[in-house]
Amino acid sequence: MSRYRTLGLFLALAAIWGSAFVAISAGLAHFPPVLFAALRYDIAGLGMLVYAAYAVDHWRPSGHDEWAIVAVGAVFLIGAYHTFLFVGQQNTTAAAAAILVSLSPVLTTGFARLLAPSDALSVVGIVGVLVGLVGVGVIAQPDPSNLLATDVVAKILVFCAAASFALGSVLTRRIDTSLPIETMEAWSMLGGAVLMHLVSLALGEPIEPATWTHPEAIGALAYLAIAASAIGFLLYFDLLDRLGAVEINMVSYVAPVVAAVVGWLYLGEVVDATTLVGFGLIAAGFVLVKRQALREEFGYVRRHHLED
């Protein structure tokens, strides 16, 4: 029964995070992008802080290292990631954005090896990173005569979001603290929200008063803040303990399927053949980079299945 519960939670998380890309696209029709992202994490950050205060004793960071890991999370995992993602997704589909973000596990490995040269990638691992990057190129379809085309720039911005998240993931792992993940996430969300509000103010983003009474706008904001952020991260923490870092990364490859289906049903977005090819290349890159870890995980699952 535990195995089926884990599978159910995994599929629920993939569905929530995949449909979140559609909620972003829906909300961007009403909110300016950076302010939209900031408002999402105002709500989610406060909710996560309340949960952290309830669930763990150490709910407030203390000391240089603990505030350092919160700062990295606020800048890279929340602020930069969501600023690039929301601005970029104004001019690309939810499915394409989800696919580009699925490159994060590949980039995470690349950054980890880059920052620790003694632990270099194998030749196959390097090929995997390159295959993933080729997948990004296939999705972006840059025209050499017009590299600043709106859709190309949008996809490059989403790629920058994936890179920001990957780099932030690596940097947080290099800071050794005993800060609970719930506490780190709560304060990073709030810090990231403050940073995005500052960026929004600098950009002079306007917001129409009618937005606050529009059902789709409020629904998208509520879904992203409560379902995708608060509930989604709680599911992620639970699955991280159950599955480990390698298997939980597979959520990134189920979420785009959900984004494509929901985007088609709700927004009428169509996924073209080149986007599907790009997704295949990014997934192949992940398998090449994580081949040893995947082999060990599947071996572990097979042994336990036989024992059961």
N, C-alpha and C positions, 0 to 999 in steps of 0.2 A: 504493500500500500504506500509506503514511503516513496518508492520509486515513481509511482504514478502521481503522487502529490508533487514531487519535484518536477516532473515533466509538465504538469499542469501550471505550476508557478512559472516555469521557463516560458511556456507558450503565452501565458498572461503578460509577462514582462515584454516579450517580443511584440505582442499586440498593442500594448500601451505605448511603448516607445516608437513603434512603427507608425501608429496613428497620430502620434504627437507631431510628426512632420506635416501631416495634413492639417492639424489644428494650427500650426504655425502659418501655413499658407492661407488658411481661412482668416486668421486674426490679422494678418498683414494687409488685408483689404480694408482694415479699419484703423489700426494703430500704426504709428511710425515705428520702424523696426527696432531701434535700440531701446527706446522707451518701453516698447512691448516686452522685450526680453527683461528689462529692469523690473517692471511691474510683476512679471512672472516670479522672479526670485525674491521680491519683497515678501510676497505671500508664502512661497515655498520655504524661504529661509526662516521666517518666523515660526512656521509650522514645524520645521525640522528642529529648531531650537527648543520648542516646547517638548517635542518628543525626546530629544537628547537629555533635557533636564529630568524627564520622567524615567528614562531607560538606563542612564549611566550616572555614576557618581561624579565622574570628572567631566562636567558639562561645559566648563569654561577654560579656555587655554591659559597657560601660564608659562613664563620662561621664553627665552629667545627661540629655541628650536620649535616649540609648539606654535608660536605666532608666525614663525617662518613658513611652516607647512600650510598654515591657514592662508598666508599671503600668496603663496604659490598657487594654491587652489583657487583663491579669489581672482587672481590675474589670469591664469591660463585655463583652468577647468571651467570656470564660470564666465568671467568677464570677456576675455578674448574669444573664447569658443563661441559664445552665444552672440556676440556682436558680429563676428564674421558670418555665422550661420544665418541669423535673421536678416542681415543686409543682403547677403547673397541669395537667400531663398525668395526674395522679392521677384527675381527674374529667372527662376528655374523651378522645375516640378518637385513635389514632395518626394517622389520616388528617386529622382536623380540625386537630390540632397542626401537622402538616407543611404544611397549606395556610396556616394563619395565619403560620407562620414564612416562607413564601414571599413575604410582604409586605415582607421586609427590603430587597430591592433598591429597591423604591419608596420606602420610608422613608429609605433611605440618600441617595437623590437629594434628598428633601425636607430632611433635616438639612444636607446639603452646601450647599444654596441658602440655608437659614436662617442658617447660620454665615458665609456669604459673600454679604451682601445685594447686592453689586455684580454678582453672577452669578445674578440672579433667574430663577425658573422662568417659562416662557411661560404664556400662558393655557391652552393645551392641556396643558402639564405639570401645572399646578395641578389641572385637571380630572382628570388621570390619578391624582394622589395622592388626590383626593377619591373617585374611583371605587374605588380600592383600599380605602380606609377604609370605604366603604359595604359592600364585600364582607366585611369583618370584622364589621360590624353584622349582616349577613344570617346569617353563620355563628353568631355569638353568640346571636342572637334574644333580646335582652333584653326582659324583661317589666317595663313601667313600674311595676307594682304590687309587683314583687319583684325589684329590681335586684341583690339579694344572694343570689340563687339559686346553688346550688353550681356548676352547669354554666356559668352566666354568668360567675361569678368566675373559674372555671378558664380559660375562654377569654380573659378579660381578662388574666390572668397570662401566658398564652402570647403574647398580643399585646405585653405588656411585655417579654417575652423578645426578640421580633423587634425592638422599638424599641431595646433595649439593644445588640443586635448591630449594628444600623444606626448608632447613635450612636458606638459604639466604632470601627466601620469608618471613619467620617468623621474622628474625632479622631486615629486612628493615621496617616491620610494627611496630616494637617496638621503632623505632627512629622517634620522632615527629618533622617533619619539614614541611615547606610550599613549598618545592622545587617541581616544576612541574614534572610530571612523564616523560615527554619528555626530560627534562634536565637531570634527574637522569639516564635515559637509555643511553643517548648520552655519558655522561662522564663515566658511568660504562662500556660501550662497549669499549671505548678507553683505559680505565685503564685495563680492562681485556685483551685486545689485547697486551698491553705492557707486562703484566705478562706472557702471553703465549709465546711471543717472547723470554723472558728470559728463560723460561722452555725449549723451543726449542733449544736455544743456548747451554744450559747446557747439553741437550741430544745429541748435535752434529748432529742434523737431517740434512741429505743431501738433495739436490733437484737437479734433472737433468735439465740442460738448456732446453732440448726438451719439458719439461712440459709446458713452457710458450707459446709454439706454438701448443699444442695439443688441438683440438676443445673440446673434452669431459672435459678436465681439466679446461679450461677457462670457459666453459659453466657451470660446476658445481659450480665453485667459484662465478661466476656472479649471478647465481640463488640463492645461499645461501645468498650472501651479499645484493642483491637488493630485490629479491622477498621474501625470507623467513625472512630476518632480517628487512630491512627498511620498505617494504610494509606490511609485516606480523605484525610487531609491531604497525603500524598505524591502521590497521584493529582491532588489539587487543584493543587499547585504545578506539576506537569508540564503539566496542561491550561491553567493560567493563562499559561504561556509560549507554548503552542501556539495558544490561542484568544483570549486577551485577556479583560479584565474583563467585557465585555458578554455574550459568548457563554457564559462560564462561569456567569453568573447564571441561565442557562436550566436549570441543574441543579435550581434551586429549584422549577421547574414540572414537572419529570419525577418528582422524588422523591415528591410526594404521591400520584401514581398508583401507584407501588410500595408506598407505605405503605398505601394503601387495599386493594390486592390481597393483600398479605402479612397485613395486619390482619384481613381477612375469612377468609383461609385458616387462620391460626394462632390468632387470638383470637375469631373469630366476630363481629368488629365490622362493622356495616353503615353505609354512607355514605348519608345521606338526600339528597333532592333539593335542599334549601336549602343544604346544604354544597357541593354541586356548583355551584349558582348563585353562591355566594360565591367559590368558586375561579375561576369564569369572570370575575367582576368584578375580582378581584385580578390575574389574568393580563392582562385588558384594561387595567387601570391601568398595569401594567408596560410594555405596548406603547406606550401614550400617552406615558409619561414618557421612555422610551428610544427613541422612534420614529426620531430622527435617527441615533443610534448603530446601531440595528438596520438601518436603510437602508444605512448605510455598510458594515456588516459583510457583509450579504447581497450587496451590490454587489461587494465584494472577493472573496467566495467564488465568485460567478458568473463574474467575470473570470478567476480562476485555474482554474476548471473548464473554461472555454472554451479557455484556453491549453493545458491538459492534453490 
